[in-house]
Amino acid sequence: MDFVLQFFNKFLGQAPLLLGTVVLIGYLLLGRKWYDAVAGFIKTYVGFRILQVGTGGLVATFRPIIVAVYDRFGVSALVIDPYYGQTSGMQVLDSVNSLQYVGYVMIIAFLWNILLVAFKKHTKIRALFLTGHIMYQQSAVLLWALYWVITGATGAEVGWGLVIVTGFLMGTYWSVASNLVIEATQDVTDGAGFSVGHQQMFGAWIAYKLGAKIGNREKDVNELNLPGWLSVLNDNVVANVVIMTFFVGTLMLIIGKDSFAYDTNRYYWGTYIFETTSLFAVYITIILTGVRMFVAELTNSFQGISEKLLPGTVPAVDCAITFGFSPNAPAYGFIFGFFGQMIGIATLILINSPILIIAGFIALFFDNGTLAVFANRSGGRRAAAIIPFFSGIIQVLGSALALSVLVNGGTNVIGWMGMFDWATVWMGVTLMTSVFGIIIPILLIPLFLVIPQLQYRRNKKNYFTTMMADTLAEVNPSTLK
């Protein structure tokens, strides 16, 4: 079991290795030469690592600015950021000698996802969740939340019953939610052949559905078609730099240069602001480069797995992959999500809430950015602004509610996930479990599994052929905007 745990943590938990191996196996099953399969592995691995460089650069650049806002005004609170949530969970579990159970939850969840896909004729599940680091992160946070509201106050070690229930519930969520958003992701990515497997799968589906009702998909954020001198903003790179320089640069001016540790021998204050904010466009371009490199490999090779091992299976991968198909939308999501979160935080202050929230960059950008991508596809610019705005409010208030029953874990608790699904679905699960006990997560497993059945009833004719190899053209990376 120690070997199995190490394998899940050090291999399945590493998305580039996992996805590269999936491509390798897929190409071998398709009968490709071994060297072509190895080349596919390398291109997928390198492409995903490039994607991670881009996403990591965004976080490293912009998270300190968000933190500086609160430091400047002397605010101390809990942070809504996935890594703060993961750290909280791991510290609480470690304090009761139960951190090792996170690996067991992840194993149970992943095997359950595979089983549900294998019996898709009955379960109607088509998606296989492959975002390794998210798998471990979510397993840690859910086990912590359920443990604490059920038995945490006693200080007892986590029991095997809770580990098993958490594993099955986690795997059901991965399966059902990533399956739910397949068709929407197909539309967003022009039929690229994958689904989203991340922190906002229910949120992305809601954004896509609501977007069509509140906006016009013809008014795309990436096709502004502005007249005169404004036409320079029709270029994605220019638009991203101008928007982020105006928005984030204003924040930096308000905070003041004394809050930033920059080299005054190298930068003027004005050029430092510009060079910092323009990195947004730099990292978006890096993300796009990585996506272009491995999306085609993953999609085309996964046909081998779909044909030979798990017919009709759809890979569910990191949400950042969708950014390449709508480069301007993440900026919309970040900006309007920020305004929404500020209103949410102001609301907590006005009602004298015992829980005060600090915005986290990952939820602000990657969560709201993803919702903006899906909202834009169905509802254009209007939807890409409105939906992230209300998402920001929900992220703050929902996270505060979840933390209201978890914060008594002491100094080990420093934050919550903050992503849309965790501020809605998992917030509700946590609160209901605190009142009614373990029966809530047990009942949710079959209730979640009703969702794909309802999906199937609405689209019996094309449900299992949507992602079949003979209905998909070869993916051309040049289709990415």
Phi, psi and omega per residue, in radians:
M1 nan -0.574 3.100
D2 -1.112 -0.700 3.102
F3 -1.100 -0.756 -3.136
V4 -1.090 -0.762 3.129
L5 -1.092 -0.752 3.112
Q6 -1.076 -0.703 -3.135
F7 -1.120 -0.775 -3.133
F8 -1.164 -0.650 -3.120
N9 -1.329 -0.730 -2.997
K10 -1.657 -0.222 3.112
F11 -2.074 -1.091 3.137
L12 -1.113 -0.477 3.127
G13 -1.368 -0.100 3.134
Q14 -1.892 1.734 -3.018
A15 -0.967 -0.740 -3.135
P16 -1.069 -0.740 3.114
L17 -1.157 -0.771 -3.109
L18 -1.084 -0.872 -3.105
L19 -1.198 -0.634 3.081
G20 -1.084 -0.715 3.119
T21 -1.185 -0.660 3.073
V22 -1.033 -0.761 3.115
V23 -1.121 -0.763 3.123
L24 -1.004 -0.876 -3.131
I25 -1.110 -0.747 -3.127
G26 -1.047 -0.783 -3.134
Y27 -1.180 -0.668 3.102
L28 -1.113 -0.686 3.108
L29 -1.186 -0.471 3.088
L30 -1.411 -0.078 3.113
G31 1.503 0.283 3.098
R32 -1.222 2.718 3.066
K33 -1.065 2.636 -3.070
W34 -1.059 -0.630 -3.115
Y35 -1.265 -0.526 3.042
D36 -1.196 -0.665 3.113
A37 -1.135 -0.729 3.117
V38 -1.145 -0.703 3.098
A39 -1.068 -0.686 3.085
G40 -1.105 -0.701 3.077
F41 -1.034 -0.828 -3.087
I42 -1.122 -0.792 -3.117
K43 -1.128 -0.655 3.112
T44 -1.199 -0.792 3.142
Y45 -1.056 -0.878 -3.110
V46 -1.136 -0.730 3.136
G47 -1.061 -0.743 -3.137
F48 -1.232 -0.602 3.074
R49 -1.142 -0.652 3.065
I50 -1.093 -0.754 3.075
L51 -0.993 -0.756 3.140
Q52 -1.174 -0.589 3.057
V53 -1.085 -0.749 3.126
G54 -1.127 -0.836 -3.134
T55 -1.184 -0.678 3.104
G56 -1.129 -0.666 3.114
G57 -1.139 -0.694 3.088
L58 -1.052 -0.808 -3.127
V59 -1.113 -0.829 -3.095
A60 -1.111 -0.549 -3.110
T61 -1.416 -0.759 -2.952
F62 -1.753 -0.370 3.094
R63 -1.061 -0.770 3.121
P64 -1.037 -0.509 3.127
I65 -1.201 -0.752 3.109
I66 -1.104 -0.756 3.119
V67 -1.101 -0.695 -3.120
A68 -1.098 -0.546 3.096
V69 -1.020 -0.780 -3.098
Y70 -1.346 -0.617 3.084
D71 -1.124 -0.682 -3.103
R72 -1.081 -0.621 -3.086
F73 -1.839 0.237 3.020
G74 1.140 0.619 -3.129
V75 -1.657 2.289 3.079
S76 -2.144 2.142 -3.061
A77 -2.810 -3.039 3.132
L78 -1.564 2.471 -3.027
V79 -1.720 2.313 3.052
I80 -1.660 1.630 -3.072
D81 -2.643 2.347 -3.090
P82 -0.941 -0.638 -3.091
Y83 -1.366 -0.459 3.001
Y84 -1.242 -0.679 3.074
G85 -1.127 -0.762 3.117
Q86 -1.099 -0.750 3.126
T87 -1.086 -0.730 3.106
S88 -1.029 -0.859 -3.121
G89 -1.064 -0.797 -3.108
M90 -1.145 -0.671 -3.134
Q91 -1.198 -0.724 3.124
V92 -1.142 -0.796 -3.136
L93 -1.145 -0.678 3.124
D94 -1.146 -0.553 -3.135
S95 -1.178 -0.327 3.094
V96 -2.027 0.459 3.066
N97 0.958 0.744 -3.054
S98 -2.263 0.226 -3.080
L99 -1.111 -0.530 -3.106
Q100 -1.102 -0.377 -3.086
Y101 -1.266 -0.290 3.091
V102 -1.048 -0.728 3.113
G103 -1.070 -0.688 3.120
Y104 -1.156 -0.699 3.088
V105 -1.040 -0.782 -3.125
M106 -1.109 -0.722 3.130
I107 -1.094 -0.867 -3.138
I108 -1.038 -0.775 -3.095
A109 -1.111 -0.785 -3.100
F110 -1.180 -0.766 3.115
L111 -1.117 -0.649 3.095
W112 -1.142 -0.689 3.071
N113 -1.059 -0.788 3.118
I114 -1.073 -0.752 -3.126
L115 -1.119 -0.735 3.124
L116 -1.112 -0.643 3.104
V117 -1.237 -0.704 -3.130
A118 -1.056 -0.578 3.136
F119 -1.862 0.669 -3.047
K120 -1.103 -0.393 3.099
K121 -0.998 -0.565 -3.123
H122 -1.768 -0.683 -3.065
T123 -1.457 -0.406 -3.073
K124 1.156 0.348 3.095
I125 -1.604 2.206 -3.126
R126 -2.021 -0.226 -2.962
A127 -1.771 2.378 3.071
L128 -1.949 2.034 -3.067
F129 -1.295 2.109 -3.022
L130 -2.195 0.256 -3.128
T131 -1.576 1.574 -2.928
G132 -0.974 -0.865 -3.069
H133 -1.163 -0.543 3.096
I134 -1.232 -0.604 3.120
M135 -1.041 -0.811 -3.135
Y136 -1.212 -0.735 -3.102
Q137 -1.052 -0.849 -3.117
Q138 -1.179 -0.628 3.108
S139 -1.086 -0.709 3.141
A140 -1.162 -0.780 -3.068
V141 -1.226 -0.753 -3.122
L142 -1.177 -0.712 3.119
L143 -1.099 -0.735 3.090
W144 -1.051 -0.861 -3.067
A145 -1.077 -0.835 -3.116
L146 -1.193 -0.711 3.106
Y147 -1.035 -0.821 -3.017
W148 -1.171 -0.736 -3.095
V149 -1.348 -0.243 3.126
I150 -1.707 -0.912 -3.049
T151 -2.354 0.051 -3.007
G152 -1.002 -0.645 -3.082
A153 -1.101 -0.374 -3.125
T154 -1.394 -0.335 -3.109
G155 1.351 0.165 -3.135
A156 -1.297 2.773 3.084
E157 -1.218 2.664 3.109
V158 -1.078 2.353 3.138
G159 -1.584 2.735 -3.103
W160 -1.138 -0.556 3.109
G161 -1.037 -0.776 3.128
L162 -1.181 -0.668 3.113
V163 -1.047 -0.791 -3.118
I164 -1.160 -0.802 3.127
V165 -1.081 -0.767 3.135
T166 -1.086 -0.730 3.130
G167 -1.078 -0.803 3.138
F168 -1.178 -0.678 3.112
L169 -1.154 -0.735 3.139
M170 -1.108 -0.813 3.134
G171 -1.117 -0.597 3.093
T172 -1.156 -0.732 3.104
Y173 -1.085 -0.846 3.118
W174 -0.968 -0.800 -3.069
S175 -1.182 -0.901 -3.034
V176 -1.217 -0.823 -3.059
A177 -1.214 -0.741 3.115
S178 -1.197 -0.523 3.062
N179 -1.225 -0.661 -3.109
L180 -1.051 -0.631 -2.993
V181 -1.694 0.188 -3.113
I182 -1.026 -0.952 -3.068
E183 -1.097 -0.691 3.109
A184 -1.110 -0.720 3.130
T185 -1.159 -0.630 3.074
Q186 -1.043 -0.715 3.117
D187 -1.191 -0.781 -3.128
V188 -1.056 -0.676 -3.025
T189 -1.775 0.203 -3.129
D190 0.989 0.736 3.060
G191 1.332 0.671 -3.096
A192 -1.285 -0.272 3.001
G193 1.634 0.357 3.087
F194 -2.439 2.987 3.078
S195 -2.120 3.053 3.102
V196 -1.618 2.284 3.060
G197 -2.199 1.532 -3.012
H198 -2.615 -2.448 -3.002
Q199 -1.809 -0.052 -3.015
Q200 -2.426 0.713 -3.076
M201 -1.182 -0.797 3.042
F202 -1.103 -0.694 3.140
G203 -1.095 -0.716 3.135
A204 -1.128 -0.697 3.115
W205 -1.126 -0.767 3.114
I206 -1.096 -0.769 3.140
A207 -1.057 -0.714 -3.135
Y208 -1.155 -0.756 -3.125
K209 -1.224 -0.777 -3.134
L210 -1.213 -0.606 -3.117
G211 -0.959 -0.697 -3.115
A212 -1.157 -0.393 -3.079
K213 -1.581 -0.373 -3.046
I214 -2.021 -0.048 -3.098
G215 -2.528 -2.943 -3.117
N216 -2.242 2.014 -3.075
R217 -1.125 -0.316 3.126
E218 -1.231 -0.401 3.136
K219 -1.632 1.195 -3.037
D220 -1.255 2.473 3.138
V221 -1.144 -0.363 -3.095
N222 -1.629 -0.027 -3.118
E223 -2.291 1.246 -3.045
L224 -1.279 -0.674 -3.136
N225 0.904 0.891 -3.120
L226 -1.396 2.621 -3.099
P227 -1.524 2.883 2.992
G228 0.980 -2.457 -3.097
W229 -1.158 -0.386 3.112
L230 -1.199 -0.221 -3.112
S231 -1.089 -0.346 3.107
V232 -1.089 -0.438 -3.140
L233 -1.348 -0.109 3.072
N234 -1.208 -0.331 3.080
D235 -1.438 2.254 -3.063
N236 -1.020 -0.759 -3.093
V237 -1.134 -0.830 -3.138
V238 -1.086 -0.788 -3.122
A239 -1.057 -0.754 3.135
N240 -1.097 -0.749 -3.133
V241 -1.136 -0.802 -3.102
V242 -1.128 -0.815 -3.104
I243 -1.100 -0.825 -3.078
M244 -1.273 -0.572 3.085
T245 -1.144 -0.734 3.132
F246 -1.147 -0.832 -3.033
F247 -1.334 -1.023 -3.097
V248 -1.235 -0.613 3.101
G249 -1.067 -0.666 3.078
T250 -1.100 -0.738 3.086
L251 -1.031 -0.774 -3.107
M252 -1.136 -0.647 3.091
L253 -1.131 -0.701 3.119
I254 -1.132 -0.739 -3.131
I255 -1.144 -0.716 3.138
G256 1.720 2.565 -3.050
K257 -1.177 -0.378 3.141
D258 -1.185 -0.259 -3.134
S259 -1.509 -0.066 -3.091
F260 -2.084 2.318 3.137
A261 -1.616 1.413 3.136
Y262 -2.026 2.784 -3.081
D263 -1.384 1.812 -3.109
T264 -1.207 -0.308 3.071
N265 -1.338 -0.321 -3.084
R266 -1.846 -0.532 -3.044
Y267 -2.185 2.496 2.738
Y268 -1.364 2.781 3.115
W269 -1.054 -0.723 -3.140
G270 -1.156 -0.767 -3.135
T271 -1.225 -0.536 3.079
Y272 -1.115 -0.739 3.105
I273 -1.062 -0.828 -3.110
F274 -1.120 -0.782 -3.105
E275 -1.145 -0.570 3.113
T276 -1.245 -0.863 -3.075
T277 -1.219 -0.546 3.130
S278 -1.218 -0.302 3.084
L279 -1.095 -0.373 3.071
F280 -1.000 -0.865 3.132
A281 -1.159 -0.617 3.118
V282 -1.069 -0.851 -3.081
Y283 -1.272 -0.552 3.040
I284 -1.103 -0.699 3.099
T285 -1.137 -0.681 3.081
I286 -1.095 -0.782 3.107
I287 -1.016 -0.785 -3.140
L288 -1.066 -0.701 3.116
T289 -1.092 -0.792 3.120
G290 -1.106 -0.735 3.140
V291 -1.093 -0.779 3.126
R292 -1.029 -0.606 -3.062
M293 -1.236 -0.679 -2.992
F294 -1.984 -0.200 -3.131
V295 -1.069 -0.830 -3.127
A296 -1.087 -0.717 3.138
E297 -1.089 -0.825 -3.102
L298 -1.105 -0.812 -3.079
T299 -1.139 -0.856 -3.080
N300 -1.207 -0.697 -3.117
S301 -1.266 -0.519 -3.096
F302 -1.183 -0.268 3.043
Q303 -1.070 -0.565 3.104
G304 -1.107 -0.772 3.107
I305 -1.163 -0.700 -3.139
S306 -1.132 -0.579 -3.105
E307 -1.458 -0.671 -2.951
K308 -1.822 -0.660 -3.035
L309 -1.819 -1.032 -3.121
L310 -2.219 1.449 -3.057
P311 -0.939 2.340 3.096
G312 1.353 0.187 -3.103
T313 -1.342 2.494 3.139
V314 -2.033 2.206 3.089
P315 -1.280 2.327 3.081
A316 -1.881 2.086 -2.965
V317 -2.251 -3.110 -3.039
D318 -0.954 2.433 -3.107
C319 -1.092 -0.486 -3.083
A320 -1.098 -0.335 3.120
I321 -1.078 -0.540 -3.114
T322 -1.264 -0.311 -3.084
F323 -1.083 -0.566 -3.119
G324 -1.138 -0.341 -3.134
F325 -1.603 -0.077 3.124
S326 -2.746 1.245 -2.964
P327 -1.055 -0.475 -3.126
N328 -1.480 -0.395 -3.045
A329 -1.087 -0.710 3.137
P330 -1.008 -0.599 3.102
A331 -1.142 -0.720 3.060
Y332 -1.028 -0.847 -3.122
G333 -1.048 -0.728 -3.129
F334 -1.136 -0.857 -3.059
I335 -1.165 -0.903 -3.088
F336 -1.272 -0.525 3.028
G337 -1.151 -0.615 3.091
F338 -1.099 -0.820 3.110
F339 -1.045 -0.724 3.116
G340 -1.102 -0.746 3.125
Q341 -1.144 -0.648 3.110
M342 -1.105 -0.664 3.088
I343 -1.170 -0.692 3.099
G344 -1.088 -0.764 3.125
I345 -1.148 -0.723 3.100
A346 -1.075 -0.641 3.106
T347 -1.102 -0.752 3.113
L348 -1.076 -0.684 3.132
I349 -1.170 -0.754 -3.095
L350 -1.137 -0.584 -3.121
I351 -1.628 0.168 -3.133
N352 0.952 0.778 3.139
S353 -1.105 2.401 3.080
P354 -1.226 -0.276 3.097
I355 -1.884 2.099 3.072
L356 -1.962 2.434 -3.014
I357 -1.944 2.469 2.964
I358 -1.922 2.287 3.141
A359 -1.147 2.445 3.060
G360 -1.888 2.482 -3.055
F361 -1.129 -0.643 -3.074
I362 -1.103 -0.783 3.093
A363 -1.159 -0.712 -3.131
L364 -1.064 -0.779 -3.021
F365 -1.651 -1.020 -3.014
F366 -1.244 -0.636 3.129
D367 -1.283 -1.011 -3.121
N368 -1.191 -0.531 3.073
G369 -1.110 -0.725 3.106
T370 -1.148 -0.768 3.105
L371 -1.061 -0.652 3.119
A372 -1.145 -0.673 3.103
V373 -1.038 -0.835 -3.111
F374 -1.239 -0.700 3.128
A375 -1.141 -0.704 3.140
N376 -1.094 -0.686 -3.092
R377 -1.087 -0.611 -3.109
S378 -1.750 -0.407 -3.040
G379 -2.345 0.130 3.066
G380 1.169 -2.767 -3.009
R381 -1.056 -0.707 -3.104
R382 -1.048 -0.837 -3.141
A383 -1.175 -0.633 -3.125
A384 -1.182 -0.293 3.080
A385 -1.681 -0.802 -3.032
I386 -1.201 -0.808 -3.041
I387 -1.151 -0.830 3.065
P388 -1.065 -0.557 3.112
F389 -1.049 -0.892 3.131
F390 -1.238 -0.517 3.049
S391 -1.073 -0.705 3.122
G392 -1.041 -0.735 3.095
I393 -1.101 -0.794 -3.131
I394 -1.101 -0.714 -3.127
Q395 -1.023 -0.723 -3.118
V396 -1.276 -0.925 -3.065
L397 -1.192 -0.698 3.119
G398 -1.141 -0.715 3.118
S399 -1.151 -0.674 3.107
A400 -1.082 -0.697 3.101
L401 -1.119 -0.773 3.115
A402 -1.072 -0.761 -3.110
L403 -1.223 -0.345 -3.135
S404 -1.085 -0.455 3.112
V405 -1.854 -0.014 -3.129
L406 -1.965 -0.354 -2.996
V407 -1.168 -0.370 3.124
N408 -1.287 0.205 2.999
G409 -1.335 -0.020 3.057
G410 1.530 -2.725 -3.059
T411 -1.201 -0.212 3.086
N412 -1.164 -0.439 -3.095
V413 -1.567 1.998 -3.126
I414 -2.077 -0.098 3.128
G415 3.025 -3.071 -3.113
W416 -2.359 2.900 -3.052
M417 -0.997 -0.827 3.080
G418 1.423 -0.284 -3.138
M419 -1.239 2.791 -2.950
F420 -0.948 -0.906 -3.103
D421 -1.074 -0.537 -3.091
W422 -1.457 -0.307 3.070
A423 -1.635 -0.055 3.140
T424 -2.160 -1.353 -3.068
V425 -1.044 -0.931 -3.038
W426 -1.364 -0.414 2.969
M427 -1.101 -0.819 3.129
G428 -1.088 -0.729 3.114
V429 -1.068 -0.761 -3.128
T430 -1.099 -0.812 -3.123
L431 -1.150 -0.784 -3.127
M432 -1.154 -0.648 3.110
T433 -1.161 -0.607 3.108
S434 -1.107 -0.433 -3.124
V435 -1.654 -0.802 -2.985
F436 -1.842 -0.168 3.075
G437 1.543 -2.871 -2.983
I438 -1.168 -0.236 3.116
I439 -1.055 -0.511 -3.126
I440 -1.120 -0.976 3.103
P441 -1.086 -0.539 3.107
I442 -1.154 -0.792 -3.133
L443 -1.195 -0.535 -3.101
L444 -1.161 -0.481 -3.109
I445 -1.041 -0.974 3.090
P446 -1.186 -0.544 3.126
L447 -1.135 -0.746 3.072
F448 -1.048 -0.673 -3.062
L449 -1.245 -0.164 3.040
V450 -1.276 -0.510 -3.050
I451 -1.010 -0.888 3.112
P452 -1.117 -0.488 3.074
Q453 -1.129 -0.710 3.101
L454 -1.181 -0.680 3.066
Q455 -1.014 -0.794 -3.105
Y456 -1.084 -0.732 -3.123
R457 -1.086 -0.545 -3.117
R458 -1.388 -0.294 -3.038
N459 -2.617 0.945 -3.081
K460 -1.065 -0.653 -3.030
K461 -1.107 -0.766 -3.030
N462 -1.929 0.059 -2.975
Y463 -1.008 -0.797 -3.075
F464 -1.667 -0.030 3.131
T465 -1.860 -0.088 -3.112
T466 -0.943 -0.697 -3.027
M467 -1.949 0.208 -3.121
M468 -1.171 2.594 -3.049
A469 -1.015 -0.607 -3.061
D470 -1.362 -0.084 3.101
T471 -1.836 -0.064 -3.117
L472 -1.923 2.313 3.016
A473 -1.331 2.789 3.034
E474 -1.014 2.319 -3.069
V475 -1.304 2.234 3.114
N476 -1.896 2.002 -3.110
P477 -0.983 -0.380 -3.130
S478 -1.214 -0.197 3.112
T479 -1.294 -0.266 3.087
L480 -1.218 2.390 -3.104
K481 -1.164 nan nan
